[in-house]
């Protein structure tokens, strides 16, 4: 990987994570829709492209099980261990909420009725809304998708761990001449399915992998930047309008817009570095994971537990209180 690509990725990390925060804000007006429901939706796909591109470093020429094992070992420390810690922490928070609002017998009944297996699986996949209804009864059913883990924002980490495990299969599929056809067909399938979330993870990670396997520099698409910018502009407006008016057409235009934007972010970041000498701020880049796990705090009933256990040890940036979340008054009433 060239130094310039590395610089671009470092520069993108914090703005993309800020975009992830925007996704969970309540859009106000068409500008809010543009930021949260259109541009914000492009951030996680771009992270998947970056992850796929980085994972296949050292594997572009030929597959190596030694390199694969080394990369998995690193992911245990950077993905698996933080994933377990933060989900366990949130499990403790839920126990605290149950004890706070109920008695000990009710807590015992809550867990025994669902069984130990349900408790364990909740750290991977919430199979029922009862978990969150126990602490957020006012939360609408559409607010939380039950395919997510207990600590909801960490679905990205969970999907990324699974994709890292199946990289030998991804390599075999993409290495040959059929790799380009597979990428194109998967992109078309993504659009036709309205941007189905599991397929999003697979496609964008695989797209980053395809670039690295075939030694394609993401910045080389700058030779086609006029075409890419035109496509993104043409897709942005119908995506925005159809999403703002809740039209079914958004399931067609928005996925197509998502396909183009990761490369656009790469090219824009390169322009900032070259023309304006903008570079990543290390402290912001290093804070991205912390923002990921903490930015959903308002939906956790503004818990004093989280504040005392975590935020008292972390310099406050006010990021958690910057945005207005739907149902905030209800969650505060629950907490009281």
C-alpha positions in Angstrom: 0.0 0.0 0.0 1.4 3.4 -1.0 2.0 6.1 1.6 -0.6 8.3 0.0 -3.3 5.7 0.3 -2.4 5.2 3.9 -2.6 9.0 4.5 -6.0 9.1 2.8 -7.4 6.3 4.9 -6.1 7.9 8.1 -7.7 11.2 7.1 -11.0 9.5 6.3 -11.4 7.6 9.6 -12.7 10.4 11.8 -15.0 12.2 9.3 -16.5 8.8 8.4 -17.1 8.0 12.1 -18.7 11.4 12.6 -21.0 10.4 9.7 -21.9 7.2 11.5 -23.0 9.4 14.5 -25.1 11.5 12.1 -26.9 8.4 10.9 -28.4 8.0 14.4 -29.7 11.5 14.6 -33.2 12.6 13.9 -33.3 14.4 10.5 -34.8 17.8 10.5 -35.8 19.1 7.1 -34.3 18.2 3.8 -30.8 19.2 5.0 -31.1 16.8 7.9 -32.2 14.1 5.5 -29.2 14.8 3.3 -26.8 14.4 6.2 -28.3 11.5 8.1 -30.2 9.5 5.6 -28.1 9.9 2.4 -24.5 11.0 3.0 -24.4 9.4 6.4 -25.4 6.1 5.0 -22.2 6.0 2.9 -19.9 6.0 5.9 -20.2 2.4 7.0 -19.9 1.0 3.5 -16.7 3.0 3.1 -15.3 1.5 6.3 -16.0 -1.9 4.9 -14.1 -1.1 1.7 -11.2 0.1 3.8 -11.3 -3.0 6.0 -11.3 -5.3 3.0 -8.5 -3.4 1.4 -6.3 -3.5 4.5 -6.9 -7.1 5.3 -5.6 -8.4 2.0 -2.3 -6.5 2.3 0.4 -9.2 1.8 -2.1 -11.5 0.2 -2.4 -9.9 -3.3 0.2 -12.0 -5.0 -0.7 -15.4 -3.6 -2.6 -16.8 -0.6 -0.6 -17.5 2.5 -2.1 -19.3 5.5 0.7 -17.9 7.6 -0.2 -14.4 6.8 -3.9 -15.2 7.2 -3.2 -16.6 10.7 -1.2 -13.6 11.6 -4.0 -11.2 10.5 -6.6 -13.2 12.4 -4.4 -13.0 15.5 -4.3 -9.2 15.2 -8.1 -9.1 14.7 -8.6 -11.0 18.0 -7.0 -8.1 19.8 -8.5 -5.3 17.7 -12.0 -6.7 17.1 -13.0 -9.8 19.2 -11.7 -8.7 22.6 -13.2 -5.2 22.5 -16.4 -6.7 21.1 -16.7 -9.0 24.1 -15.8 -6.4 26.7 -18.2 -3.8 25.5 -21.1 -6.2 25.1 -20.5 -7.6 28.6 -20.4 -4.1 29.9 -23.8 -3.4 28.3 -25.1 -6.6 29.7 -24.1 -5.3 33.2 -26.0 -2.1 32.4 -29.1 -4.0 31.5 -28.9 -5.9 34.7 -28.5 -2.7 36.6 -31.6 -1.3 34.8 -33.6 -4.3 35.7 -32.6 -4.2 39.3 -33.3 -0.5 39.4 -36.8 -0.8 38.1 -37.8 -4.2 39.3 -37.1 -6.5 42.3 -34.6 -9.3 42.4 -37.2 -12.0 41.8 -38.4 -10.2 38.7 -34.8 -10.1 37.5 -34.4 -13.8 38.2 -37.6 -14.6 36.4 -36.5 -12.4 33.4 -33.4 -14.5 32.8 -34.8 -18.0 33.7 -37.8 -17.5 31.3 -35.5 -16.8 28.4 -32.9 -19.3 29.3 -29.1 -19.2 29.4 -28.7 -19.8 25.7 -30.9 -16.7 24.9 -28.7 -14.6 27.2 -25.5 -15.8 25.5 -26.8 -15.4 22.0 -27.9 -11.9 22.7 -24.3 -10.9 22.6 -24.3 -11.9 19.0 -27.8 -11.4 17.8 -30.9 -10.1 19.6 -33.6 -12.6 18.8 -36.4 -10.7 20.5 -37.3 -7.1 21.4 -37.8 -8.1 25.0 -34.3 -7.2 25.9 -34.7 -3.6 25.0 -38.3 -3.4 26.0 -37.2 -4.2 29.5 -35.3 -0.9 29.8 -36.8 1.2 27.0 -40.5 0.3 26.8 -41.2 3.5 24.8 -38.8 2.6 22.0 -40.6 2.0 18.8 -40.2 -1.4 17.2 -38.7 0.2 14.1 -36.0 1.9 16.2 -34.0 -1.2 16.8 -33.4 -4.1 14.4 -33.2 -7.4 16.1 -30.5 -8.8 13.9 -28.0 -6.5 15.8 -26.0 -7.6 18.9 -26.8 -6.4 22.4 -24.5 -3.4 22.0 -26.2 -2.2 18.8 -23.4 -0.2 17.1 -21.1 -3.2 17.3 -22.9 -5.0 14.5 -20.2 -3.6 12.2 -17.5 -5.3 14.3 -19.5 -8.6 14.4 -19.9 -8.6 10.6 -16.3 -7.6 10.1 -15.1 -10.6 12.2 -17.2 -13.0 10.1 -15.9 -11.5 6.9 -12.3 -11.9 8.1 -12.9 -15.5 8.8 -14.2 -16.3 5.3 -11.5 -14.3 3.5 -10.0 -17.6 2.0 -13.4 -18.0 0.2 -13.4 -14.4 -0.8 -9.9 -14.7 -2.2 -10.7 -17.8 -4.2 -13.8 -16.1 -5.7 -12.1 -12.8 -6.6 -8.6 -13.8 -7.6 -9.4 -15.2 -11.0 -10.9 -13.6 -14.1 -14.4 -14.2 -12.7 -13.7 -11.8 -9.9 -14.8 -8.7 -11.8 -18.0 -10.5 -12.9 -18.8 -11.5 -9.3 -18.3 -7.9 -8.1 -20.5 -6.5 -10.8 -23.3 -9.1 -10.2 -23.2 -8.5 -6.5 -23.4 -4.8 -7.0 -26.5 -5.3 -9.2 -28.0 -7.6 -6.6 -27.4 -5.0 -3.9 -29.4 -2.5 -5.9 -32.2 -4.9 -6.7 -32.6 -5.9 -3.1 -32.8 -2.3 -1.9 -29.4 -2.3 -0.2 -30.1 -5.4 2.0 -27.8 -4.9 5.0 -26.0 -8.3 5.2 -25.3 -8.0 1.5 -23.9 -4.5 2.0 -21.3 -5.8 4.4 -20.3 -8.6 2.0 -20.2 -6.5 -1.1 -18.2 -3.5 0.2 -15.7 -5.6 2.1 -15.3 -7.7 -1.1 -14.9 -4.7 -3.2 -12.0 -3.5 -1.0 -10.6 -7.0 -1.2 -10.9 -7.0 -5.0 -8.9 -3.8 -5.3 -6.1 -5.1 -3.1 -6.0 -8.6 -4.6 -5.6 -7.1 -8.1 -3.2 -4.4 -7.0 -5.6 -1.6 -7.9 -4.9 1.7 -6.2 -8.2 3.3 -5.1 -6.7 6.6 -6.0 -6.1 5.5 -9.6 -9.9 6.0 -10.1 -9.0 9.7 -10.1 -8.5 9.2 -13.9 -12.2 8.8 -14.1 -13.1 11.4 -11.5 -15.3 13.4 -13.9 -17.5 10.3 -14.5 -17.6 9.4 -10.8 -18.5 12.9 -9.7 -21.2 13.1 -12.3 -22.7 9.8 -11.3 -22.7 10.7 -7.6 -24.3 14.1 -8.4 -27.0 12.5 -10.5 -27.8 9.8 -7.9 -27.6 12.1 -4.9 -30.7 14.2 -5.8 -33.2 11.4 -6.5 -31.8 9.6 -3.4 -32.4 12.7 -1.3 -35.8 13.5 -2.6 -37.1 9.9 -2.5 -35.8 9.4 1.0 -37.2 12.7 2.2 -40.7 11.9 1.0 -40.3 8.2 2.1 -40.8 7.0 -1.5 -40.2 3.4 -2.4 -37.8 4.7 -5.1 -35.3 5.3 -2.3 -34.6 1.6 -2.2 -33.4 1.9 -5.8 -31.5 5.2 -5.9 -29.8 5.1 -2.5 -28.1 1.7 -2.9 -26.8 2.9 -6.3 -25.5 6.0 -4.6 -23.8 3.9 -2.0 -21.9 2.0 -4.7 -20.2 5.2 -6.0 -19.5 7.1 -2.8 -16.6 5.1 -1.2 -14.4 6.0 -4.2 -15.6 9.6 -4.1 -14.5 9.9 -0.4 -11.1 8.5 -1.4 -10.7 11.1 -4.2 -12.0 14.0 -2.0 -9.6 13.1 0.8 -6.7 12.9 -1.7 -7.6 16.4 -3.0 -7.6 17.8 0.6 -4.1 16.4 1.1 -2.6 17.5 -2.2 -4.2 20.9 -2.6 -4.9 22.1 1.0 -2.3 20.1 2.9 -4.9 18.7 5.2 -3.7 15.7 7.3 -5.2 13.4 9.9 -5.2 14.5 13.5 -3.9 11.4 15.4 -6.0 12.0 18.5 -9.1 12.1 16.4 -8.2 9.0 14.4 -7.4 7.0 17.5 -10.8 8.0 19.1 -12.9 6.4 16.4 -13.6 3.2 18.1 -14.4 5.0 21.4 -16.9 7.2 19.5 -18.4 4.0 17.9 -19.2 2.4 21.2 -20.3 5.5 23.1 -22.2 7.5 20.5 -25.4 5.4 21.1 -25.5 6.5 24.8 -28.7 8.6 24.5 -30.7 5.5 23.5 -29.5 3.8 26.7 -31.7 6.1 28.8 -28.9 8.5 29.5 -27.7 6.2 32.1 -25.9 7.5 35.2 -24.2 4.1 35.2 -22.4 4.8 31.9 -21.5 8.3 33.0 -19.9 7.2 36.2 -18.2 4.1 34.9 -16.8 5.5 31.7 -17.3 9.2 30.9 -15.8 10.3 34.2 -12.5 8.8 33.0 -12.7 10.3 29.5 -12.3 14.0 28.7 -15.8 15.0 27.5 -16.1 16.4 24.0 -19.8 17.0 24.3 -20.3 14.8 21.3 -22.9 12.6 23.0 -25.0 15.6 23.9 -24.6 17.4 20.5 -27.5 15.8 18.8 -31.2 15.5 19.6 -32.4 11.9 19.5 -36.0 10.8 19.0 -37.6 9.7 22.2 -35.1 11.4 24.4 -37.7 12.8 26.8 -39.3 9.4 27.1 -36.0 7.8 28.0 -35.3 10.5 30.6 -38.7 9.9 32.2 -37.9 6.1 32.3 -34.6 6.8 34.0 -36.3 8.9 36.7 
